[in-house]
Amino acid sequence: MTDTPHDEIEDEYQLSLAEDVEDESLLEEPSNDVFSITSYGADYPVDTLISRLKSEAFFVPTFQRQFVWSQRHASRFIESLLMGLPVPGIFLYKESQTNRHLVVDGQQRLRTLQFFYAELFGEKKFRLVGVRPEWSGKTYSELATSDKLKLDDAVVHATIFQQDEPKETNRSLYFVFERINSGGIRLSPQEIRNCINDGPLLSLVRSCNAYQDWRSLFGKMNNRLKDQEMIMRFMAMRERGADYKRPMRDFLNAFAADYANCDPIKLANLGDSFRRSITLCWQAKGTSAFRPSRVLNAAVFEAVMLGVAARLDGAKASPKHEAIAVAYDGLLANSVFLRACERATADDETVKTRRTMAVAAFAGV
């Protein structure tokens, strides 16, 4: 059997992200960022790992991938440690300001240890299954004292890294997550943002993602979080669109980092702007909104939403959705606007062109 060529794997990855959305920015070339990163190795006994996980000195991002190991799979990992076998290491990012360590890779192993020491697997007792007879059916407290000590002292190797330069951003963390924390499937850009920058902004994005008019317009929730990325793209462009620089992915990463713990009033206004704008678009065009062809076009969504939001700014009364529909149809009939939504959509000038045209189209309704 031959290996799948890298280009084919990359194409499959891009297709999986674009299943419900047409977004040419997925085809952008990677940025040319250069980082200065320090990394070193450390061996941690299991009981130390448990202690640091309890204190959250080592922490798994709240919105990282869910725990997916079965009880049998988790039991086999514990058995390997009890047998004294080497196990795969973990990957940690050291936060420069807090000195806490974010788990980049190894969350299944670390959570397995947490669950076994807490003696809970989901809502039931964590008893070892599919292992050697002397350990089968036992919880941590039921192990022989010698086995408990052996497990406590078992060593898991960790690779720890921190970004030294540039100091004003943790952008290297996005690259590390993308390339290392894969589990065979690369994380999507929004999945990585949810791991690294989870907080009030991303909580707002998830709340907006459940908004009924958006769900009616977009359709079922996207399992790679593309719908959440669309909402954040609107918010980023709303706040920083005038200063946009490609690539789109880095622009959104920087917004997620800088606004992670944004002022609550500003966040509330962003959420209100999204909901009011998407409701008008839903009322005006229904499921055809943002779809110049069969699938939803991310650039059309971005521009139209910014245009509608700008029209709502400071308005005493919302425009009639019939007027929004007329303006929308006129905008989508403009070949210059369509070209700005179909070609080189992440280029600085293209983003500016479609934004300017959309704001003008809805200004008079």
MIVOZA-881098 format. One record per residue: y, x, z of N, C-alpha, C in turn; residue in one letter. Coordinates in steps of 0.1 Angstrom, whole numbers, padded with zeros to 4 digits, always signed. Example, Ala and Ser with C-alpha at 12.3 -4.5 7.8 and 13.67 -1.06 7.14 Angstrom:
2
-0057+0132+0078-0045+0123+0078-0033+0132+0078A/-0022+0128+0071-0011+0137+0071+0000+0129+0079S/
***
This chain:
365
-0012+0009+0000+0000+0000+0000+0012+0009+0000M/+0022+0006-0009+0034+0014-0009+0045+0008-0001T/+0054+0017+0003+0066+0012+0011+0075+0004+0003D/+0082-0006+0009+0092-0014+0002+0104-0005+0000T/+0110-0004-0012+0122+0005-0014+0133+0000-0005P/+0142+0009-0001+0153+0006+0008+0162-0005+0002H/+0165-0004-0011+0174-0013-0017+0168-0027-0017D/+0155-0029-0018+0149-0042-0018+0150-0048-0004E/+0148-0039+0006+0149-0044+0020+0163-0048+0023I/+0173-0041+0018+0187-0044+0020+0191-0057+0013E/+0185-0059+0001+0188-0072-0006+0182-0084+0001D/+0170-0082+0007+0164-0093+0014+0172-0096+0027E/+0178-0085+0033+0186-0087+0045+0198-0095+0042Y/+0205-0091+0031+0217-0098+0027+0215-0113+0023Q/+0203-0115+0017+0200-0129+0013+0197-0137+0026L/+0191-0131+0036+0188-0139+0048+0201-0143+0055S/+0211-0135+0054+0224-0138+0060+0232-0148+0052L/+0230-0148+0039+0238-0157+0031+0231-0170+0027A/+0221-0173+0034+0212-0185+0030+0221-0198+0029E/+0230-0200+0037+0238-0213+0037+0252-0210+0032D/+0256-0198+0030+0270-0195+0027+0271-0184+0016V/+0281-0186+0007+0284-0176-0003+0295-0168+0003E/+0292-0155+0005+0302-0146+0011+0301-0132+0005D/+0310-0129-0005+0309-0117-0012+0312-0105-0003E/+0318-0107+0009+0321-0096+0018+0309-0089+0023S/+0297-0096+0022+0285-0090+0026+0281-0078+0017L/+0287-0077+0006+0284-0067-0004+0293-0055-0002L/+0302-0055+0008+0311-0044+0010+0304-0031+0013E/+0309-0020+0008+0304-0007+0012+0306-0004+0026E/+0297+0003+0033+0299+0006+0047+0312+0015+0049P/+0319+0014+0060+0331+0022+0062+0327+0036+0064S/+0337+0045+0062+0335+0059+0063+0339+0065+0076N/+0338+0057+0087+0341+0061+0100+0333+0073+0104D/+0339+0083+0111+0332+0094+0117+0335+0094+0132V/+0324+0096+0140+0325+0095+0154+0321+0108+0161F/+0326+0110+0173+0321+0121+0181+0314+0114+0193S/+0300+0116+0193+0292+0109+0202+0284+0119+0210I/+0284+0117+0223+0275+0125+0232+0263+0117+0236T/+0251+0124+0235+0239+0117+0239+0230+0127+0247S/+0222+0121+0256+0213+0129+0264+0202+0121+0268Y/+0191+0127+0273+0179+0120+0277+0178+0120+0292G/+0172+0109+0298+0170+0108+0312+0157+0101+0314A/+0149+0105+0324+0136+0098+0328+0139+0090+0340D/+0136+0077+0340+0138+0068+0351+0124+0063+0356Y/+0122+0064+0369+0110+0057+0375+0112+0042+0374P/+0102+0034+0373+0103+0020+0371+0111+0013+0382V/+0108+0018+0395+0115+0011+0406+0130+0014+0405D/+0134+0025+0399+0149+0028+0397+0154+0018+0387T/+0147+0016+0376+0151+0007+0366+0153-0007+0371L/+0144-0012+0380+0145-0025+0386+0157-0026+0394I/+0160-0015+0402+0171-0015+0411+0184-0016+0403S/+0185-0008+0392+0197-0008+0384+0199-0021+0376R/+0188-0027+0372+0189-0040+0365+0194-0051+0375L/+0189-0050+0387+0194-0060+0397+0209-0059+0400K/+0214-0047+0401+0228-0044+0404+0237-0046+0391S/+0230-0047+0380+0237-0048+0367+0244-0035+0363E/+0239-0024+0369+0244-0011+0364+0238-0009+0350A/+0226-0014+0348+0220-0015+0335+0220-0030+0332F/+0225-0034+0320+0226-0048+0317+0223-0051+0303F/+0215-0062+0301+0212-0067+0288+0223-0077+0284V/+0229-0075+0272+0240-0085+0268+0235-0099+0269P/+0244-0108+0274+0240-0122+0276+0234-0128+0264T/+0241-0125+0252+0237-0132+0240+0228-0123+0231F/+0222-0113+0236+0213-0106+0228+0201-0114+0224Q/+0192-0109+0216+0180-0117+0212+0173-0122+0224R/+0167-0134+0223+0159-0140+0234+0147-0132+0236Q/+0141-0133+0248+0128-0127+0252+0117-0134+0243F/+0110-0125+0236+0101-0131+0226+0086-0127+0229V/+0084-0118+0238+0070-0113+0241+0062-0125+0247W/+0050-0126+0244+0041-0135+0250+0037-0129+0264S/+0030-0137+0272+0026-0131+0285+0015-0121+0283Q/+0007-0122+0273-0004-0112+0270+0003-0099+0266R/+0013-0100+0257+0020-0088+0252+0027-0081+0264H/+0033-0089+0272+0040-0083+0284+0030-0077+0294A/+0019-0083+0295+0008-0078+0304+0003-0065+0299S/+0001-0063+0286-0004-0051+0280+0006-0040+0283R/+0019-0043+0283+0029-0032+0286+0028-0027+0300F/+0026-0037+0309+0024-0033+0323+0011-0025+0325I/+0001-0029+0318-0012-0022+0319-0011-0008+0314E/-0003-0005+0303-0001+0008+0298+0005+0017+0309S/+0015+0012+0317+0021+0019+0327+0011+0022+0339L/+0003+0012+0342-0007+0014+0352-0018+0024+0348L/-0020+0025+0335-0030+0035+0330-0024+0049+0329M/-0011+0050+0331-0004+0063+0329-0002+0067+0315G/-0002+0057+0306+0001+0060+0292+0016+0061+0289L/+0020+0069+0279+0034+0070+0275+0038+0057+0268P/+0050+0052+0271+0055+0040+0265+0068+0043+0257V/+0072+0035+0247+0084+0037+0240+0096+0038+0250P/+0106+0046+0246+0118+0047+0255+0128+0036+0252G/+0139+0036+0259+0149+0027+0258+0162+0034+0254I/+0172+0026+0249+0184+0032+0244+0196+0025+0251F/+0204+0033+0258+0215+0028+0266+0229+0033+0261L/+0239+0024+0261+0253+0028+0258+0260+0029+0271Y/+0266+0040+0275+0274+0042+0287+0288+0038+0285K/+0293+0028+0292+0307+0023+0291+0316+0033+0298E/+0326+0038+0291+0334+0049+0297+0342+0045+0309S/+0347+0032+0309+0356+0028+0320+0348+0023+0332Q/+0336+0017+0330+0329+0011+0341+0317+0020+0346T/+0312+0029+0337+0300+0037+0339+0287+0028+0339N/+0289+0015+0336+0277+0007+0334+0270+0011+0321R/+0257+0007+0320+0249+0011+0308+0244-0002+0302H/+0248-0004+0289+0244-0016+0281+0231-0012+0274L/+0222-0022+0275+0209-0019+0269+0210-0022+0254V/+0209-0012+0246+0210-0014+0231+0196-0016+0225V/+0186-0010+0231+0172-0012+0226+0163-0010+0238D/+0153-0020+0239+0144-0019+0250+0144-0031+0259G/+0152-0042+0255+0153-0053+0264+0140-0060+0267Q/+0131-0060+0257+0118-0067+0260+0110-0060+0271Q/+0110-0046+0270+0103-0039+0280+0110-0040+0294R/+0123-0039+0295+0130-0040+0307+0129-0054+0313L/+0130-0064+0305+0128-0078+0310+0114-0081+0315R/+0104-0075+0308+0090-0076+0313+0089-0070+0327T/+0095-0059+0329+0094-0053+0343+0101-0062+0353L/+0113-0067+0349+0120-0076+0358+0111-0088+0362Q/+0105-0094+0352+0097-0106+0354+0085-0103+0363F/+0079-0091+0360+0067-0088+0368+0070-0085+0382F/+0081-0079+0385+0085-0076+0399+0089-0088+0406Y/+0095-0098+0398+0099-0111+0404+0088-0120+0405A/+0077-0117+0398+0064-0125+0398+0066-0138+0391E/+0075-0138+0381+0077-0151+0373+0078-0148+0359L/+0070-0156+0351+0071-0155+0336+0074-0169+0331F/+0087-0170+0328+0092-0184+0325+0092-0192+0339G/+0085-0203+0339+0085-0211+0351+0072-0210+0359E/+0064-0200+0355+0051-0199+0361+0049-0185+0367K/+0039-0183+0375+0036-0170+0381+0032-0160+0370K/+0038-0148+0372+0034-0138+0362+0022-0131+0367F/+0010-0135+0362-0002-0129+0364-0007-0122+0352R/-0012-0110+0353-0016-0101+0342-0028-0108+0335L/-0027-0109+0322-0037-0114+0313-0041-0105+0302V/-0054-0105+0298-0058-0096+0287-0058-0082+0291G/-0060-0078+0304-0059-0064+0308-0073-0061+0314V/-0074-0048+0320-0086-0044+0326-0090-0053+0338R/-0103-0055+0341-0107-0064+0351-0101-0062+0365P/-0098-0049+0368-0093-0046+0382-0078-0051+0383E/-0072-0054+0372-0058-0059+0373-0057-0073+0368W/-0067-0078+0362-0066-0092+0355-0063-0103+0366S/-0053-0111+0363-0050-0123+0371-0041-0119+0383G/-0037-0107+0385-0029-0103+0396-0014-0103+0394K/-0007-0106+0404+0008-0105+0404+0011-0091+0409T/+0024-0087+0409+0028-0074+0414+0023-0072+0429Y/+0026-0082+0437+0023-0081+0451+0008-0081+0454S/+0000-0085+0445-0015-0086+0447-0021-0073+0442E/-0014-0064+0436-0020-0051+0432-0023-0043+0444L/-0033-0034+0443-0036-0025+0453-0024-0016+0456A/-0022-0011+0468-0011-0003+0472-0009+0009+0463T/-0020+0015+0460-0020+0027+0451-0015+0024+0437S/-0019+0012+0432-0014+0007+0419+0000+0004+0419D/+0005-0002+0429+0019-0006+0430+0028+0007+0430K/+0023+0017+0438+0030+0030+0438+0030+0037+0425L/+0018+0036+0418+0018+0042+0405+0027+0035+0395K/+0028+0022+0396+0037+0015+0387+0052+0018+0391L/+0055+0018+0404+0069+0022+0408+0073+0035+0403D/+0063+0045+0403+0067+0059+0399+0065+0061+0384D/+0060+0052+0377+0058+0054+0362+0072+0056+0356A/+0072+0065+0346+0085+0069+0341+0087+0063+0327V/+0100+0058+0325+0104+0054+0311+0115+0063+0307V/+0114+0068+0295+0125+0077+0290+0136+0069+0284H/+0148+0073+0287+0160+0067+0282+0169+0077+0274A/+0174+0072+0263+0184+0080+0256+0197+0073+0258T/+0206+0081+0264+0220+0075+0268+0230+0081+0259I/+0239+0073+0253+0250+0078+0245+0263+0072+0249F/+0273+0079+0246+0287+0074+0248+0296+0080+0237Q/+0306+0072+0233+0315+0076+0222+0327+0084+0228Q/+0328+0096+0224+0340+0104+0229+0352+0102+0220D/+0350+0101+0207+0362+0099+0198+0358+0089+0187E/+0366+0081+0182+0380+0078+0188+0379+0071+0201P/+0389+0073+0210+0389+0068+0223+0393+0053+0224K/+0400+0049+0214+0406+0035+0215+0397+0024+0210E/+0385+0028+0206+0376+0018+0201+0361+0021+0204T/+0353+0012+0205+0338+0014+0206+0331+0011+0194N/+0337+0014+0182+0332+0009+0169+0318+0015+0166R/+0315+0027+0172+0302+0033+0169+0291+0025+0175S/+0294+0017+0185+0284+0008+0191+0278-0002+0181L/+0287-0007+0172+0282-0016+0162+0272-0010+0153Y/+0275+0003+0149+0266+0010+0140+0252+0012+0147F/+0253+0016+0160+0240+0019+0167+0232+0006+0168V/+0239-0004+0172+0231-0017+0173+0225-0021+0160F/+0233-0020+0149+0228-0024+0136+0216-0016+0132E/+0216-0003+0135+0205+0006+0130+0193+0008+0139R/+0195+0006+0152+0185+0008+0162+0179-0004+0167I/+0187-0014+0171+0182-0026+0178+0178-0036+0167N/+0167-0033+0161+0163-0042+0149+0150-0049+0152S/+0140-0044+0159+0128-0050+0161+0121-0054+0148G/+0124-0047+0137+0118-0050+0124+0128-0059+0116G/+0138-0065+0123+0147-0074+0116+0161-0069+0120I/+0169-0065+0111+0183-0060+0114+0191-0072+0120R/+0198-0069+0130+0207-0079+0136+0219-0081+0126L/+0223-0094+0126+0234-0097+0117+0247-0093+0124S/+0258-0091+0116+0271-0087+0122+0275-0096+0134P/+0273-0109+0133+0278-0118+0144+0268-0116+0156Q/+0256-0114+0154+0246-0112+0165+0250-0099+0173E/+0254-0089+0166+0259-0077+0172+0272-0079+0180I/+0281-0087+0175+0293-0090+0182+0290-0097+0195R/+0281-0107+0194+0277-0114+0206+0271-0106+0216N/+0264-0095+0212+0258-0086+0222+0269-0077+0229C/+0278-0072+0221+0288-0062+0225+0300-0068+0232I/+0305-0079+0227+0318-0085+0231+0317-0099+0237N/+0306-0102+0243+0304-0116+0248+0314-0118+0259D/+0321-0130+0259+0331-0133+0269+0338-0146+0264G/+0350-0148+0269+0357-0161+0266+0359-0164+0252P/+0362-0154+0243+0364-0156+0229+0351-0161+0223L/+0340-0154+0225+0328-0158+0218+0322-0171+0225L/+0325-0174+0237+0321-0187+0243+0329-0198+0236S/+0342-0195+0233+0350-0205+0225+0344-0207+0211L/+0340-0196+0205+0334-0198+0192+0321-0206+0192V/+0313-0204+0202+0301-0212+0203+0304-0226+0206R/+0314-0229+0214+0318-0242+0217+0323-0249+0204S/+0331-0243+0196+0336-0248+0184+0324-0250+0174C/+0314-0242+0175+0303-0243+0166+0295-0256+0168N/+0296-0261+0180+0289-0274+0183+0298-0286+0180A/+0310-0284+0176+0320-0295+0173+0314-0304+0162Y/+0313-0317+0164+0306-0325+0155+0311-0325+0140Q/+0324-0325+0138+0329-0325+0125+0325-0313+0117D/+0325-0301+0124+0321-0289+0118+0306-0289+0115W/+0298-0294+0124+0284-0295+0122+0281-0305+0110R/+0288-0316+0109+0286-0325+0098+0289-0319+0085S/+0299-0310+0085+0304-0304+0073+0295-0292+0069L/+0292-0283+0079+0284-0271+0076+0270-0274+0074F/+0264-0283+0082+0250-0286+0082+0243-0280+0095G/+0230-0278+0094+0222-0273+0105+0227-0259+0110K/+0225-0256+0122+0230-0243+0127+0223-0232+0120M/+0230-0221+0117+0225-0210+0110+0218-0200+0120N/+0205-0197+0117+0198-0189+0127+0202-0174+0127N/+0211-0170+0118+0217-0157+0119+0232-0157+0123R/+0236-0168+0128+0250-0170+0134+0261-0169+0123L/+0258-0172+0110+0268-0172+0100+0279-0182+0103K/+0275-0194+0108+0285-0204+0111+0294-0200+0122D/+0289-0193+0132+0298-0187+0142+0308-0177+0136Q/+0303-0169+0127+0311-0158+0121+0322-0165+0113E/+0319-0176+0107+0330-0183+0099+0341-0188+0108M/+0338-0193+0119+0348-0198+0129+0356-0186+0134I/+0350-0175+0137+0357-0163+0142+0366-0158+0131M/+0361-0158+0119+0369-0154+0107+0382-0162+0106R/+0381-0175+0108+0393-0183+0108+0402-0179+0119F/+0397-0177+0131+0406-0174+0142+0412-0160+0140M/+0404-0150+0135+0410-0137+0133+0421-0137+0122A/+0418-0144+0112+0429-0145+0101+0441-0153+0106M/+0439-0163+0114+0450-0171+0120+0459-0162+0128R/+0453-0153+0136+0460-0144+0145+0465-0131+0138E/+0457-0126+0129+0460-0112+0124+0460-0111+0109R/+0459-0122+0102+0458-0122+0088+0468-0114+0081G/+0481-0114+0086+0491-0107+0079+0489-0092+0080A/+0481-0087+0089+0478-0073+0090+0463-0069+0086D/+0457-0078+0078+0443-0076+0074+0442-0063+0066Y/+0431-0056+0069+0427-0044+0061+0412-0045+0059K/+0407-0042+0047+0393-0042+0045+0387-0030+0052R/+0374-0030+0055+0364-0041+0052+0365-0052+0062P/+0360-0064+0057+0361-0076+0065+0353-0074+0078M/+0341-0068+0077+0333-0066+0089+0340-0059+0100R/+0347-0048+0097+0355-0040+0107+0366-0048+0112D/+0373-0056+0104+0384-0064+0108+0379-0074+0118F/+0368-0080+0116+0362-0090+0126+0357-0083+0138L/+0351-0071+0137+0347-0064+0148+0359-0061+0158N/+0370-0056+0152+0381-0052+0160+0387-0065+0167A/+0387-0076+0160+0393-0088+0166+0384-0092+0178F/+0371-0092+0176+0361-0096+0186+0363-0087+0199A/+0366-0074+0196+0367-0065+0208+0381-0067+0214A/+0392-0068+0207+0405-0069+0212+0408-0082+0219D/+0401-0093+0214+0403-0106+0220+0392-0111+0229Y/+0383-0102+0232+0371-0106+0240+0375-0113+0253A/+0386-0108+0259+0391-0115+0272+0405-0119+0270N/+0408-0126+0259+0421-0130+0256+0427-0140+0266C/+0440-0141+0266+0447-0151+0274+0441-0165+0272D/+0438-0172+0283+0431-0185+0281+0440-0195+0273P/+0453-0195+0275+0461-0204+0267+0460-0202+0252I/+0461-0189+0249+0460-0185+0234+0446-0190+0229K/+0436-0187+0236+0422-0192+0232+0422-0207+0230L/+0427-0214+0240+0427-0229+0239+0434-0233+0227A/+0445-0227+0223+0453-0230+0211+0445-0227+0199N/+0438-0216+0199+0429-0213+0187+0418-0223+0185L/+0412-0227+0196+0401-0237+0195+0407-0251+0191G/+0418-0255+0196+0425-0267+0191+0428-0267+0176D/+0433-0255+0172+0437-0254+0158+0425-0255+0149S/+0414-0249+0153+0401-0250+0145+0397-0264+0144F/+0396-0271+0156+0391-0285+0156+0399-0294+0148R/+0412-0294+0150+0421-0303+0142+0420-0300+0127R/+0420-0287+0123+0419-0284+0109+0406-0288+0103S/+0395-0286+0110+0382-0289+0104+0380-0304+0103I/+0386-0312+0113+0385-0326+0112+0392-0332+0100T/+0404-0326+0097+0411-0331+0085+0404-0328+0072L/+0398-0316+0072+0390-0312+0060+0377-0321+0058C/+0371-0324+0069+0359-0333+0069+0363-0347+0065W/+0374-0352+0070+0379-0365+0066+0383-0366+0051Q/+0389-0354+0046+0394-0354+0033+0383-0352+0022A/+0373-0343+0025+0364-0340+0015+0349-0341+0019K/+0346-0344+0031+0332-0346+0036+0324-0333+0033G/+0312-0335+0029+0303-0323+0027+0306-0315+0015T/+0315-0320+0007+0319-0311-0005+0330-0301-0002S/+0335-0302+0011+0346-0293+0015+0341-0278+0014A/+0349-0270+0009+0347-0255+0008+0335-0252-0002F/+0331-0261-0010+0320-0259-0019+0324-0261-0033R/+0330-0250-0039+0333-0251-0053+0321-0252-0062P/+0309-0247-0057+0296-0249-0063+0287-0254-0053S/+0274-0251-0053+0264-0257-0045+0266-0253-0030R/+0268-0241-0027+0269-0236-0013+0283-0234-0009V/+0285-0234+0005+0298-0232+0011+0303-0218+0008L/+0315-0217+0003+0321-0205+0000+0330-0200+0011N/+0327-0188+0017+0334-0183+0029+0349-0181+0026A/+0353-0176+0014+0367-0174+0011+0374-0187+0009A/+0368-0197+0003+0375-0210+0002+0377-0216+0016V/+0367-0215+0024+0368-0220+0038+0380-0213+0045F/+0380-0200+0045+0390-0192+0052+0404-0196+0047E/+0407-0197+0034+0420-0200+0028+0424-0214+0031A/+0415-0224+0028+0419-0238+0030+0422-0241+0045V/+0413-0235+0054+0415-0238+0068+0429-0232+0073M/+0432-0220+0068+0445-0214+0071+0457-0222+0066L/+0455-0228+0054+0466-0236+0048+0467-0249+0056G/+0456-0255+0060+0457-0268+0067+0463-0265+0081V/+0458-0254+0088+0463-0251+0101+0478-0248+0101A/+0483-0241+0090+0497-0238+0089+0505-0251+0088A/+0499-0261+0080+0506-0274+0079+0507-0281+0092R/+0497-0280+0100+0496-0287+0113+0506-0281+0124L/+0509-0268+0122+0518-0261+0131+0531-0268+0133D/+0533-0272+0145+0546-0279+0149+0548-0293+0143G/+0538-0298+0136+0539-0312+0131+0538-0322+0142A/+0547-0332+0141+0547-0343+0151+0535-0352+0148K/+0532-0354+0135+0521-0362+0132+0513-0355+0121A/+0500-0357+0122+0491-0351+0112+0492-0358+0098S/+0491-0350+0088+0492-0356+0075+0480-0365+0072P/+0481-0374+0063+0470-0383+0059+0459-0375+0052K/+0447-0378+0055+0436-0370+0049+0435-0372+0034H/+0441-0384+0029+0441-0386+0015+0450-0376+0008E/+0461-0373+0015+0471-0363+0009+0464-0349+0010A/+0457-0346+0020+0450-0333+0021+0440-0332+0010I/+0433-0343+0006+0423-0343-0004+0430-0340-0018A/+0441-0346-0020+0448-0343-0033+0453-0329-0034V/+0458-0323-0023+0463-0309-0023+0451-0300-0025A/+0440-0303-0018+0427-0295-0019+0422-0295-0034Y/+0422-0307-0040+0417-0307-0054+0426-0299-0063D/+0439-0300-0061+0448-0292-0070+0446-0277-0068G/+0444-0273-0055+0442-0259-0052+0429-0254-0059L/+0418-0261-0058+0406-0257-0063+0405-0258-0078L/+0415-0265-0084+0416-0265-0099+0424-0253-0104A/+0430-0245-0096+0438-0234-0100+0429-0222-0102N/+0428-0217-0114+0419-0206-0118+0422-0193-0110S/+0435-0191-0107+0439-0179-0099+0433-0179-0085V/+0434-0191-0079+0429-0193-0066+0414-0191-0066F/+0407-0197-0075+0393-0196-0076+0388-0182-0078L/+0395-0174-0086+0392-0160-0089+0393-0152-0076R/+0403-0156-0068+0405-0149-0055+0395-0153-0045A/+0387-0163-0047+0376-0167-0038+0362-0163-0044C/+0362-0157-0055+0349-0154-0061+0347-0139-0065E/+0358-0131-0066+0357-0117-0070+0365-0109-0060R/+0359-0098-0056+0365-0088-0046+0372-0096-0035A/+0365-0105-0029+0371-0114-0019+0376-0108-0007T/+0371-0096-0003+0375-0089+0009+0386-0079+0006A/+0391-0077-0006+0402-0068-0009+0415-0073-0003D/+0423-0064+0002+0435-0068+0009+0444-0077+0001D/+0447-0074-0012+0455-0082-0020+0449-0096-0024E/+0436-0096-0025+0429-0109-0028+0430-0118-0016T/+0428-0113-0004+0430-0121+0008+0444-0127+0009V/+0454-0118+0006+0468-0122+0007+0471-0133-0003K/+0465-0131-0016+0468-0141-0026+0463-0155-0023T/+0451-0156-0019+0445-0169-0016+0451-0176-0004R/+0455-0167+0006+0462-0173+0018+0475-0179+0014R/+0483-0171+0007+0496-0176+0002+0495-0188-0006T/+0486-0189-0015+0484-0201-0023+0480-0213-0015M/+0471-0211-0005+0466-0222+0003+0477-0228+0012A/+0485-0219+0018+0496-0223+0027+0506-0231+0019V/+0509-0227+0007+0519-0234-0002+0513-0247-0006A/+0500-0248-0009+0494-0260-0014+0495-0271-0004A/+0493-0268+0009+0493-0279+0019+0506-0281+0026F/+0516-0272+0023+0529-0273+0030+0536-0286+0028A/+0535-0292+0016+0543-0304+0013+0536-0317+0015G/+0524-0317+0021+0517-0330+0022+0521-0337+0035V/
***
